[in-house]
Amino acid sequence: MPKPPLTDRVRVGPLLMMGATAAFTLMVACVKLVRSDLDAIEVMWWRSFIGVPLVAMVATQGGSLRIQRRGLLLLRALCGFGAMGCYFTATKGLSLADLSLIMRSQPMIVAIIAPLMLGVAERPHRKIWWAMLVGLAGCAVLLAPGLSLGNTWGLWALGAAAFAAVAHTLVRALGATERPAAVVFWFQLLVACFAFMVLVATRGALPELPANQHWLPLAGVGVFAALGQWLMTRAYQADQAARVAAASYVGPLWAVLLDLLIFATLPGWHAVV
């Protein structure tokens, strides 16, 4: 019996999610370069401020930016904003190993809540559960030498994982009716508005311009965040939420490769395993 065409055998959704995870890993690397001088909400503001024009240039080329399910989009933006706030806050008190491993709970949460929010068609096959368990075990081996005892910052990381799981599930729901580029554009714009309002409310002043040496990494944060959001939105439009979320377990692998290529840090035995 002849094999089906390659496009029928390869699942596009997980591949797009692997690309999105690579982009988000590069974004985190840029965040770490500025996090010592800028707080979490400032990074969120500049991330979205830089990303909005980039996404707008792409989004307006392919069609309308109109959103049919505006309430769902607003909820997705609020959950995404909460996930970013918790995540960027946790980076100050956790090592990357601790943070990365805690965030790997997010695909598990997606697998649990997606059938509840989107229907039984999103119920993952047992193979997906096994894939997630193997991925979680692999992340534990990869990151274990850098782990430390837990602390209160871990609660921020757990909050980020929970918010991200709901946000990703909502992306899957929006994919049924909305253009990915439109979803990403409005998400970036709403996050920029939320961050601006929080900055003004807490400081009573407009956001200050960052130092000159921060502009390049902040530009990287905006570019890689926009690219990651677009790839992630396309991924959830193409396949089951749990299957796509499971592909994010490739994240620590990208981190190891990034350390090797950029920082010339050779992986230890645990990374090989």
C-alpha positions in Angstrom: 0.0 0.0 0.0 1.6 3.4 -1.0 2.4 5.9 1.7 0.3 9.0 1.9 1.9 12.3 0.8 4.4 13.8 3.2 2.1 16.7 3.9 -0.5 14.2 5.2 2.0 12.4 7.4 3.6 15.4 9.0 1.6 17.4 11.6 2.2 21.0 10.9 0.9 22.2 14.3 3.6 20.7 16.5 6.3 21.8 14.0 5.0 25.4 14.2 5.0 25.2 18.0 8.7 24.0 18.0 9.5 27.2 15.9 7.4 29.3 18.3 9.3 27.8 21.3 12.6 28.6 19.7 11.5 32.2 19.2 10.3 32.5 22.8 13.7 31.0 24.0 15.5 33.8 22.1 13.1 36.3 23.7 13.9 35.1 27.2 17.6 35.4 26.4 17.1 39.0 25.5 14.9 39.6 28.6 17.8 38.4 30.8 20.0 41.1 29.3 17.8 43.9 30.6 16.0 42.4 33.6 18.6 43.6 36.1 17.8 47.3 35.2 14.1 47.1 34.2 11.3 45.7 36.2 8.8 43.1 34.7 6.1 45.6 33.7 8.6 47.8 31.9 9.9 44.9 29.9 6.3 44.0 29.1 5.5 47.5 27.9 8.6 47.8 25.6 8.0 44.2 24.4 4.6 45.1 23.1 5.4 48.7 22.1 8.1 47.4 19.7 6.1 44.4 18.6 2.9 46.2 17.6 4.2 48.1 14.5 6.0 44.9 13.3 2.8 42.8 13.6 0.7 45.6 12.1 2.9 45.6 8.9 2.4 41.9 8.4 -1.2 41.7 9.6 -2.5 44.4 7.3 -1.1 42.8 4.2 -3.2 39.7 4.3 -6.7 41.0 5.0 -8.9 42.6 7.6 -8.0 43.0 11.3 -11.6 42.6 12.3 -12.3 40.1 15.2 -15.6 38.4 15.5 -15.3 37.0 19.1 -14.0 40.1 20.8 -14.8 39.0 24.3 -12.8 35.8 23.8 -9.9 37.9 22.5 -10.0 40.2 25.5 -10.0 37.2 27.9 -7.0 35.7 25.9 -5.2 39.1 26.3 -5.8 39.3 30.0 -4.6 35.7 30.6 -1.5 36.4 28.4 -0.8 39.5 30.3 -1.1 37.6 33.6 1.2 34.9 32.3 3.9 37.4 31.2 3.7 39.4 34.4 4.1 36.2 36.5 6.8 34.8 34.3 9.0 38.0 34.1 8.6 38.4 37.9 9.7 34.8 38.5 12.9 35.3 36.5 14.2 37.6 39.3 14.1 34.9 42.0 14.4 31.6 40.1 17.2 30.1 38.1 16.4 29.3 34.5 16.5 25.6 35.4 13.9 26.0 38.1 11.7 28.3 36.0 11.9 26.1 32.9 11.0 22.9 34.7 8.0 24.6 36.5 6.8 26.0 33.2 6.7 22.5 31.7 3.6 21.9 33.7 1.7 24.1 31.2 1.2 21.4 28.5 -0.3 19.1 31.2 -2.7 21.9 32.2 -3.7 22.5 28.6 -4.4 18.8 28.1 -6.8 18.8 31.2 -8.7 22.1 30.5 -8.9 22.0 26.7 -11.6 19.3 26.6 -13.5 21.2 29.3 -13.4 24.5 27.5 -13.5 23.3 23.8 -15.3 20.0 23.9 -14.5 16.3 23.7 -12.9 16.6 20.3 -9.9 18.1 22.2 -9.5 15.1 24.5 -5.9 14.0 24.0 -5.0 10.4 23.0 -3.1 8.4 25.5 0.0 8.7 23.2 0.0 12.4 23.8 -0.1 11.8 27.6 2.9 9.5 27.3 4.7 12.0 25.1 4.2 14.7 27.7 5.4 12.4 30.5 8.5 11.5 28.6 9.0 15.2 27.8 8.7 16.2 31.4 11.1 13.5 32.5 13.6 14.6 29.8 13.3 18.2 31.0 13.9 17.0 34.6 17.1 15.2 33.5 18.2 18.1 31.4 17.7 20.7 34.1 18.3 18.8 37.3 21.9 19.8 37.9 20.8 23.5 38.1 17.8 23.0 40.3 17.7 24.5 43.8 15.3 24.2 46.7 11.9 25.7 46.0 11.0 29.2 47.2 8.1 31.7 47.0 9.2 32.8 43.5 8.0 29.3 42.4 4.4 30.4 43.0 4.9 33.2 40.4 6.1 30.5 38.0 3.1 28.3 38.7 0.8 31.2 38.1 2.5 31.9 34.8 2.0 28.2 33.8 -1.7 28.3 34.7 -2.3 31.7 33.0 -0.4 30.5 29.9 -2.4 27.2 29.7 -5.7 29.1 29.7 -4.4 31.6 27.2 -3.1 28.9 24.8 -6.5 27.1 25.0 -8.2 30.4 24.1 -5.9 30.8 21.1 -7.1 27.3 19.9 -10.7 28.5 20.3 -10.1 31.8 18.4 -8.3 29.9 15.6 -11.7 28.5 14.4 -13.0 31.9 13.3 -10.2 34.5 13.3 -7.1 35.2 11.3 -3.9 34.4 13.2 -2.3 37.7 12.2 -5.3 39.6 13.5 -5.3 37.7 16.8 -1.6 38.4 17.3 -2.0 42.1 16.4 -4.8 42.8 18.8 -3.1 40.7 21.6 0.1 42.8 21.3 -1.9 46.1 21.3 -4.0 45.1 24.3 -1.0 44.0 26.3 0.7 47.3 25.5 -2.4 49.1 26.8 -2.5 47.0 29.9 1.2 47.6 30.6 0.9 51.3 30.0 -2.0 51.6 32.4 -0.3 49.7 35.1 2.9 51.8 34.7 1.0 55.1 34.9 -1.1 53.8 37.8 1.8 52.6 39.9 4.3 55.4 39.1 2.1 58.3 38.3 4.2 59.1 35.2 4.7 58.0 31.6 7.2 55.2 30.9 10.8 56.4 30.8 13.1 55.8 27.9 15.6 52.9 28.6 19.3 53.4 28.5 21.0 53.2 25.1 22.5 49.8 25.7 19.1 48.3 26.3 17.5 49.2 23.0 19.0 46.3 21.0 18.0 43.5 23.5 14.5 45.2 23.9 14.2 45.2 20.1 15.0 41.5 20.2 12.4 40.9 22.9 9.8 42.6 20.7 10.8 40.9 17.4 11.1 37.3 18.9 7.9 37.7 20.9 5.9 38.8 17.9 7.3 35.9 15.8 6.7 33.4 18.6 3.1 34.6 19.0 2.4 34.3 15.3 3.9 30.8 15.0 2.0 29.7 18.2 -1.3 31.0 17.0 -0.9 29.3 13.6 0.1 26.1 15.5 -3.1 26.0 17.6 -5.1 26.7 14.5 -3.6 23.7 12.8 -4.0 20.9 15.4 -5.3 19.7 18.7 -4.4 21.9 21.7 -2.8 19.1 23.8 -0.8 17.9 20.8 0.5 21.3 20.0 1.3 22.1 23.7 3.3 18.9 24.1 5.6 20.1 21.3 6.8 22.9 23.6 8.9 20.4 25.6 11.5 21.1 23.0 12.1 24.4 24.8 15.0 23.3 27.1 16.7 21.7 24.0 16.7 25.1 22.3 18.1 26.6 25.5 21.0 24.2 25.5 21.7 24.8 21.8 21.5 28.6 22.4 24.0 28.3 25.3 26.3 26.3 23.0 26.1 28.6 19.9 26.0 32.0 21.6 27.7 31.6 24.9 30.0 28.6 24.0 28.8 26.6 27.0 29.3 22.9 26.4 26.4 20.7 27.7 27.1 18.2 30.4 26.3 14.5 30.5 22.8 15.2 31.7 22.1 17.2 28.5 23.3 14.4 26.3 20.9 12.0 28.1 
